[in-house]
Structure formats: structure tokens, C-alpha cells
Amino acid sequence: MADLGKKRVLVIDDASLVRMYYRDALQGAGYEVDEALNGLEALEKLLAAPADLLIVDINMPQMDGFSFLKVLRRQDGPVAATPALVTSTESGPQDLAAARAAGANFYLVKPVKPETLIEYAGLLSGASA
């Protein structure tokens, strides 16, 4: 596997237990993990330090995941192309379509197993080779 010490994942979710669950799984696989409570905080963090992958919840206060992705994809520079994995309890076809339209690269329905999260994090961040 590639050197993950340089792969940074930003987990964007308003639920502290979800963030902790994702952090534990990803750090155990060698990723550097940062967290944001909503889309606004995520945008601020990305401006300060780019990430190799975003894991984005849909339903959050202040700025939801779809709004965050739409704003992100309109940014100038490489940050706009950061791969985004959406995770949500919403599982309807309209949710998947909305995620794609907002700029998501992939969509997983919660709960997400740690091995599934790590597999898609590797694929989307370029960590698995």
C-alpha cells in the first residue's frame, strides 16, 4: 500500500460519534484525519490546509453536505477537485442523484463498515495502488 502518512482526510459530520468512528477507522489505516462540524467549517479548514479526501454527511446545520459540495466545486484551484465520499442515512435514488449533481464522487449509506470506509478512502484518495 502507498505511504498514507501524507494522505489527509477531512471528515465533515455534525455527529461526534460518527466523526470518532470514522477517525478511529481511518487513523488505524494510516490516514491523517481532521474534522469539521458542517460545510462552513469544512470550507475554512480546506482553505487553510487542503485534503486528499472529503467524507461528507448530508444533513448538517449551517451548511449541509450538498450545499458544501456545490460551493466547493465552484472554487478556483485544485481544492475544487478534492474527491468527496458522501455518507448518509438517506438512501433513496433522489438522494444519490442529488449527491452526484452536487459533485460527490461516491455515495455510501450509513452505517458504513470500517473496512468499506477504508476501501473507498483508498480508492478515492489514491492511497491504494
MOMO-V24149 format. One record per backbone hydrogen bond with DSSP energy under -1.0 kcal/mol. CO is the residue of the C=O (numbers start at 1). NH is the residue of the N-H. E is the energy in kcal/mol with one decimal. If there is no record, write none. Layout:
CO_NH_E / CO_NH_E
This chain:
4_7_-2.0 / 7_32_-2.5 / 8_52_-2.9 / 8_53_-1.3 / 9_34_-2.6 / 10_55_-2.5 / 11_36_-2.5 / 12_57_-2.4 / 15_19_-2.2 / 16_20_-2.4 / 17_21_-2.4 / 18_22_-2.7 / 19_23_-2.8 / 20_24_-2.7 / 21_25_-2.0 / 22_26_-2.9 / 23_27_-3.1 / 24_28_-1.9 / 26_31_-2.4 / 27_30_-1.6 / 32_9_-2.9 / 34_11_-2.7 / 36_13_-2.1 / 38_42_-2.1 / 39_43_-2.4 / 40_44_-1.9 / 41_45_-2.3 / 42_46_-2.5 / 43_47_-1.9 / 44_48_-1.4 / 45_49_-2.6 / 53_10_-2.5 / 54_85_-3.3 / 55_12_-3.5 / 56_87_-2.4 / 58_65_-2.5 / 61_63_-2.8 / 63_39_-2.1 / 64_68_-2.5 / 65_69_-2.5 / 66_70_-2.2 / 67_71_-2.4 / 68_72_-2.9 / 69_73_-2.6 / 72_75_-1.8 / 77_80_-1.3 / 78_81_-1.6 / 79_82_-1.4 / 83_54_-2.3 / 84_105_-2.7 / 84_106_-1.4 / 85_56_-2.5 / 86_108_-3.0 / 88_110_-2.6 / 92_96_-1.6 / 93_97_-2.3 / 94_98_-2.2 / 95_99_-2.3 / 96_100_-2.3 / 97_101_-2.5 / 98_102_-1.9 / 99_103_-1.1 / 99_104_-2.8 / 106_86_-2.8 / 108_88_-1.8 / 113_117_-2.5 / 114_118_-2.6 / 115_119_-2.0 / 116_120_-2.4 / 117_121_-2.3 / 118_122_-2.2 / 119_123_-2.1 / 120_124_-2.7 / 121_125_-2.2 / 122_126_-1.1 / 122_128_-1.5 / 127_2_-1.6
